Each structure stands twice: as structure tokens, then as C-alpha cells.
Amino acid sequence: MITMGVDVGSTSSKAVILRDGKEILAKAAVPMGTGTPGPGQALELALTQAGLTRDQIDCLVATGYGRLTFPGADHQVSEVTCHGRGIHFLLPEARTVIDIGGQDAKALQISDKGKLLNFVMNDKCAAGTGRFLDVMAKVLGIPVEGLGDLSAQSEQPVSISNVCTVFAESEVISHLAAGAKLSDIAAGIHTSVARRVAALALRIGVEGQVAMSGGVALNQGVVRAMAAELKRPILVHEDAQLAGALGAALLAAERAR
Amino acid sequence: MEEKTTQAAPEAAPKKPKKPLPKSRIMVGEQLAKLYQDTIDAKARGEKIGWSASIFPQEIAEALGLYIVYPENQAAGLAARHQSDDLLAHAEAAGYNMDICSYARTSLAYMDTLTAESNNMPKPDFVLCCNNICNQLTKWFENLAHQFQVPMFLIDTVYNYDPCASDAKVKYVRAQIDDLIHGLEEISGKKMDYDKLTEVMRISQRNKDLWREANELLAVKPAPLAGFDLFNYMSCMVCNRGKASTTAVLEQLIAEIKENIAEGKSTFPVEEEYRVFWEGIACWPYLGHTFKTLKKYGINMVATGYVNAWGLEYEPGDLDGLARAYIDLPNNNNNLETVVGRRIEAHKKFQVDGTIYHVNRSCKVMDCQQYETQRRISEATGIPFTSFDGDQADFRAYSEAQYETRIQGLVEVMEQRKKEREGGKD
């Protein structure tokens, strides 16, 4: 049985193909989200990698912001459930999952079988989301992937206090104008994101080991800041960005059975 | 052009015939339209008319035969019909900050224009405000009174830190009710007939019981009604709860609900897979989207805070009791323990599977205690919840995609819990 999960995010698209709900045959990530050719490209890339065609996929589950408009999905499942399931596959010991997506952030509690027990999501705005980091990286003039390494060199992180993304952007510009080091600003940005998202996790209750999911999990700066806020280590798998798509492929396998 | 239209027509999906409205819906629509029209007519005859807050002791004005309209009802109605967008912009241009309640902004703009696409109300001769649901109302109504240069009657109820009102508070509010009677007598030139007042109080009690009964019939599983249907009848309790016409509407509604129960039918159009409690005011500008998304996942909203929102209990003729009821009833006038206790009881009674919290940008009073309310209710009942951002009347504070993701996530948790309950499976 071959199944596929496609995570159509707001800023990127991911696809995973599984055999029998156990073995990863292909994985792809494209930095373009819903409303762009990204989702289709992710799908094609994964199919090519696995040497398969769409009609050889027994069940395809779409997840993410663009799940309802993605053509050709057999089912749509929310990213809340998919991230929980995907992380359970990658890191079975995790019971709390923090996912920071392009436009929202969430904290999940999952069972020892990866089932979703509870979740909370961010309120109101982009602060504490991947989009916030994109905006700030742009102000600093560096690629968003570079933020983590940059903040590792920080000695005196600055304080970014605004929760409004636009105001926080002005705050970052003020720090630049005042001659603050880029590394200190990057560390301040990460702390700002981690504080907002850690509050979600604390609201739902942090149980057992904590893992981060989604593309932002690959940013070591955010992971370090999150560990500091929650006062515990954070597990990150190298395929964290694919967790949503992987969860979708796992759920597709359950449904195909 | 014509040819195109002719060709396209057969391909278009046939329009679903609209279901005829139940008799009670027609009655409530006519009743509300009549109230607005009667008030306009009374003003034209030279009678004194008033604008009132929604949980004000309406019994007094009703017994004096005064025509009263309700800015909160006006704002909600305009928002549900997407007719308040220009008014909100007008209010902001006039200097009212977006952080102010959207009902207030709609009303304060209307104060300037006295023109809306529907629900038009004549200029008031007095305003009636009770701060038992919100303190911002006081400033809003003070503005109305100041701009219109008319008197304002304020019933200041004082927040309940204790489970219920002390005798001193009752005395304080009772004195204000006495003042209100004298003030309205003076403005209207009418004399209070206390037998009439007792009769209005009796009718109001009957209506309160009927409203509760109609709501509580949704405790039947599956519910005989789509919970959103009840939003259509709220005007009975907001604007007309001292009138015999409301008794007729609610009796008809209850008869229709009971008929559904007897026939095993429901106005909820799909199978009721999940039952939820809705916390907070409706998101009027997106009533359609909020409802359709729930329907898509088989979720019926069977209970809301509105169930008991007008459960004002008193003995007809007892003005101290009237004062006590207006202090004790509203959730926003009560401490967290009291509110959470009421909610837990409702969650059990209505056998809900989940709770949906509307983080209503307008209502700081409701939002400020919502995290703790969520925590305590879910801890006490084990029922999962989700929350979404929206607003009672401002169309700019809601995202359809964000709402659906949260609802779908809640469904997945409820589904999981259901499986565990049914088969002990994980």
C-alpha cells in the first residue's frame, strides 16, 4: 500500500510518500505555499523521487492552510492532527508538540500512540509565527535560514517587546539604527517568538518530552530560546519540517486499510 | 450577452428551493419590525421614546407604555446583514478607536447619521443604561445622552464579588429603580399604574420561563433544532420581553420544537455527530460561515450563554426582587466561580462534546477571563475546546481559514474521544 501526505502551508509545501504506513519512500519540500505552483511541485518531486505516478497512490491526504483547495486529495485533515501524528512517528517519546507554521502557532498534547488529545492555537496575529521570522530576517538583510546560526553568536540579546509584527519590525530597525549587533537582534527575535509560543504550551500543560515541528524547528535559535523559556530540552528531528506531510501520509495509510 | 445567458442557464446548478419559514420565525420577524415601526410612529405622534441597553429593567418603561428600541439589537442586526461596515468607518473617522466595542461604534455612528439600511430608530428623548453587562455601555450611553442633549437613566448594579447580591446592593439598585420610575413619569407625563407594572412583570416572568424551556429542549439528543436557529428569536428577549406578543412567539416556537421531537425531526440539516457549547456573543458578520463550517463537520451548537441570559427571576410586583435579579443574572456582572459553575452545569445538561470560545475583539469583559474559564471548564468536565478570533459586529477581525482549522482540529479531538468512549480504542 502506497500513501501520500501533502502539507500545503501558507509559505511552503511539503510531500511525503509512505509504503504500508511504515517506510518513507520519498520526501519533498518546496518554499512556495498555497496559491502558487509549490504544492503541485512538491507532489511531483516526491512522485519522481519514488518512481511512482499519482494513480499508484492508494490514498492521498492533504493538510495545511491550503488543504481544502488542493486538487486531487482523497481526504483533508487539519494540520493539528497531522503534526501530532508525524512527530510521533519521528520521535515516539514526545508527548507535547510545538508547531510554528507560516501563519499560526500551536501546542499539542499527544498520546503514547500519537493521537491528538488537546491543542491550543495562537490568538490574533502573526507574532510568534514563521511569517514573523520572515519579516524580521528581511529587515536584517539575511536569509531566514541564517537566523539560527547568527543568533548563536549573540552575547547580549536585545529585547523585542512588541507583539505586533509591524511594530516589532520598527523596533528591530531602531536597534539597527542604535548599532546593536545583528546576532543580538536575531537572538532577541527568537526570544520574542519563543515567549509567545511557550505561553501556548504552558496553557495546555507541558507533559513529558517536548518536540518542535514544522520548518521553524530547523531554526536552532528558536529551539534554544524555546528550551530556555520552557526550562527543558526540546527534541528536534531532522525531518521536523515534513512532520505535517508525514502525519498526513500516515493517516492516509490508516484510511486506506 | 443574451445568448450567453441562455446557454449558461442549463449548466448552472438548480437553485435549491428555499424552505418555508416556520410560523414562529415569521411571527418574531413581524414582531421586531413592528417594534421599530411603532417607535417611529410614536415619535411622529409626539410621544417620548427611548433607547435602552439590553438587560435594563424594561419592566418600568413597558408598564408606562413607552416605546423603547435597543442599540445592541440594531447593531447586531446591521452586522448580520453586512450593513454596518460604513457605520464602523464613520465612527472611526469621528474619533472612536477601533478598540471600542463594535456595537458602540455602530451606535455612535448612527447617532450622527440617524440613517441605516435597516433597523432605523428615531432620535431618543431619553436613554436607559444598566451597567450589569459592561461598563463601556455607561460611556457609550453618556455620549448618546450628551450628543442628543437628553437625560440618561443609569442603573448602576455594582459587580458581584460574592455569589449573589447583598441586601445593601439590592437597596442601592432599588432606590435607582424608584428614581427611574419618577424620572420617566416626569418625562412622559404618564403616571405609573402599579397593577400594570405587576402585570408586565408577570408577563416577563412567563416569557423568561418560555425562553428557557425553548433553549432547554435542545438538551434532547439529537437536538430537535439547529442551535443557530435560536439566534433568530433573541430579539424577543432583548427588545420585547415584557410583551404578550413574545409569549405567543415563544409558545409557537416551543410547539414547533416539540413537534420535531415527537416526529424525530430536527432543523439541523445533517446528522448531529457532535454537540457543542458556544461561549460568547455570536460572530454576526460571519453567521453563515460559522454555521456552515460547523454543519460541514456535523456539529450542532446546542447550548450558548444565551440560554439563561434573560433568566431574571423575581415575584411579580416585588421591586426589590426586580433589583436583585438585574444584579445577579448577567454573567459579566459575576465572579469567575459563579460563571464557571453555571457553565459546567450547562455542559453536562446539554451533553456537549466540545466547547467553542469566541475570542470577541469587542468584548474585553468576556475575553479577559476566557483563558481561565477554558482551563477550569475543561478540567472539570474533560471536554475539549477550541477558540477563534472574531468580533460581534466588526467584519475585519475574522479569518475563515483560521476558524475552519480550529474547528477541524476540535472535531479530530472529539472524534478521538468518541472512539475511546465507544470502544475503548485509542
Contacts between the chains, C-beta under 8 A, distances in Angstrom:
chain1	res1	chain2	res2	distance
A	65	B	401	6.0
A	65	B	405	7.4
A	68	B	404	7.3
A	76	B	408	7.9
A	77	B	408	7.5
A	77	B	412	7.1
A	78	B	405	5.4
A	78	B	408	3.9
A	78	B	409	4.6
A	78	B	412	6.1
A	79	B	405	6.8
A	80	B	405	7.1
A	80	B	408	7.5
A	80	B	409	3.5
A	80	B	412	6.6
A	81	B	409	6.8
A	81	B	412	4.4
A	104	B	402	6.8
A	104	B	405	7.3
A	111	B	426	6.2
A	113	B	426	5.1
A	115	B	416	5.3
A	115	B	426	6.0
A	116	B	409	7.5
A	116	B	412	5.6
A	116	B	413	5.5
A	116	B	416	6.1
A	117	B	413	7.0
A	117	B	416	7.5
A	118	B	378	7.8
A	118	B	384	5.9
A	118	B	413	6.5
A	119	B	386	7.4
A	119	B	409	5.5
A	119	B	413	7.0
A	120	B	386	7.9
A	120	B	387	7.8
A	121	B	386	7.4
A	121	B	387	7.8
A	121	B	402	7.9
A	121	B	405	7.5
A	121	B	406	6.0
A	121	B	409	7.5
A	123	B	359	5.9
A	123	B	387	7.5
A	123	B	389	5.9
A	124	B	359	7.8
A	124	B	389	5.5
A	203	B	371	6.5
A	203	B	375	7.4
